[in-house]
Amino acid sequence: MKEKNGEHPWGDAGQLVLAGLFMVVWVVDSFFIHATTFLASYIPWPIRLIILTAALITALLLLRSAHFVVRQEQRPAQVITSGAFRYVRHPLYLASLLSYAGLIISTASLVSLALLIGIFIFHDFIGSYEESIMEAKFGDAYRSYQAKTGKWIPRF
């Protein structure tokens, strides 16, 4: 498969497959079989709802601030260091991961948490692949950006 516009060739398809798999596993475990949601009885639902809301709002803010890079036909010709990119190098992937985490916490589905670990590994892999492309394209400017900005956790 050929890389497309700075992305891993399996990036989009992998994300779609994993999102579909996550939703099926989360819905089935959380609302039908309840095989691994026993911790939900120990965490009050208002707390779980607050965490879900915070995760989804943060994810939406990240998406809103960073989605312009994938909407454009031509990718930016320089390293983007504004908006959400000021804090993390992969705000769109982080938004996706936060959404999954919020759903997991809302129902305390441990099997979904296990799946999220696999999803994170996939996102980290494609993120590292894309970073190698950015480093080859932008050189020291991107390496400087990497030194100042967290991959997943913001550096303030």
C-alpha positions in Angstrom: 0.0 0.0 0.0 1.1 3.5 -0.8 1.3 6.3 1.8 -1.2 9.0 1.1 -0.5 12.6 1.9 1.6 12.0 5.0 -0.6 9.3 6.5 0.0 5.6 7.1 -1.7 3.6 4.3 -3.7 1.6 6.8 -4.5 4.6 9.0 -8.0 5.4 7.9 -9.2 1.9 7.3 -7.6 0.7 10.6 -9.3 3.5 12.5 -12.7 2.7 11.0 -12.4 -1.0 11.7 -11.3 -0.4 15.3 -14.1 2.1 15.9 -16.7 -0.3 14.6 -15.2 -3.2 16.7 -15.0 -0.9 19.8 -18.7 0.2 19.4 -19.9 -3.4 19.0 -17.9 -4.7 22.0 -18.8 -1.7 24.2 -22.5 -1.8 23.4 -22.8 -5.6 23.8 -20.9 -5.7 27.1 -22.4 -2.5 28.5 -26.1 -3.0 27.6 -26.6 -6.7 27.0 -24.3 -9.2 28.6 -22.7 -7.1 31.3 -19.8 -9.5 31.5 -17.2 -7.0 32.6 -19.2 -4.0 33.9 -19.3 -5.1 37.5 -17.2 -2.0 38.6 -20.0 0.3 37.6 -21.9 -0.6 40.8 -18.9 0.9 42.8 -18.7 4.2 40.9 -21.8 6.4 41.2 -23.5 7.1 37.8 -23.3 10.9 38.3 -19.5 10.6 38.6 -19.3 8.4 35.5 -21.6 10.9 33.6 -19.4 13.9 34.6 -16.2 12.1 33.4 -18.0 11.1 30.1 -19.1 14.6 29.5 -15.6 16.0 30.3 -14.0 13.5 27.9 -16.4 14.2 25.1 -16.2 18.0 25.5 -12.4 17.8 25.4 -12.5 15.5 22.4 -14.8 17.9 20.6 -12.5 20.9 21.4 -9.5 19.0 20.1 -11.4 18.1 16.9 -12.6 21.6 16.4 -9.2 23.1 16.8 -7.2 20.5 14.7 -9.5 19.1 12.0 -8.5 21.8 9.5 -5.4 19.8 8.6 -7.4 16.9 7.2 -10.1 19.0 5.6 -7.7 20.8 3.3 -6.9 19.2 -0.1 -3.3 20.3 0.2 -1.6 19.7 3.6 0.0 22.7 5.3 3.5 23.5 4.0 4.9 24.1 7.5 4.8 22.6 10.9 1.5 23.5 12.6 2.1 24.7 16.1 -1.1 26.5 16.8 -4.5 25.4 18.2 -4.5 22.0 19.7 -1.2 21.2 18.0 0.4 23.7 20.5 -0.2 21.0 23.2 -0.1 17.6 21.6 1.3 16.3 18.3 -1.7 14.1 17.5 -4.8 16.0 18.7 -7.2 14.1 16.3 -6.1 10.7 17.5 -6.2 11.9 21.1 -9.8 13.1 20.6 -10.7 9.6 19.4 -9.0 8.0 22.3 -10.7 10.3 24.8 -14.1 9.5 23.3 -13.5 5.8 23.7 -12.2 6.4 27.3 -15.3 8.4 28.2 -17.6 5.7 26.9 -15.6 3.0 28.8 -15.8 5.0 32.1 -19.5 5.6 31.6 -20.3 1.9 31.8 -17.1 0.6 33.4 -16.6 -2.0 30.6 -13.3 -3.7 31.3 -13.3 -5.6 28.0 -13.7 -2.3 26.2 -10.7 -1.0 28.2 -8.6 -3.9 27.1 -9.7 -3.1 23.5 -8.7 0.5 24.0 -5.2 -0.5 24.9 -5.0 -2.2 21.5 -6.5 0.9 19.8 -4.0 3.1 21.6 -1.1 0.9 20.3 -2.5 1.2 16.8 -2.8 5.0 17.1 0.7 5.2 18.5 2.1 3.2 15.6 0.4 5.3 12.9 1.3 8.4 14.8 5.0 7.4 14.9 4.9 6.6 11.2 3.5 10.0 10.4 6.0 11.7 12.6 8.9 10.0 10.6 7.3 11.5 7.4 7.1 14.9 9.1 10.6 14.7 10.3 11.9 13.9 6.8 9.8 16.7 5.3 10.4 19.5 7.8 13.7 18.4 9.5 14.9 20.5 12.4 11.7 22.5 12.6 9.7 19.3 13.3 12.4 17.9 15.7 12.2 21.2 17.6 8.4 20.9 17.7 8.7 17.4 19.0 11.0 18.5 21.8 8.5 21.1 22.9 5.2 19.2 22.5 4.0 16.0 24.0 2.9 13.2 21.7 -0.1 12.3 23.8 0.2 14.2 27.1 0.4 18.0 26.8 3.6 19.8 28.0 2.9 23.1 29.5 
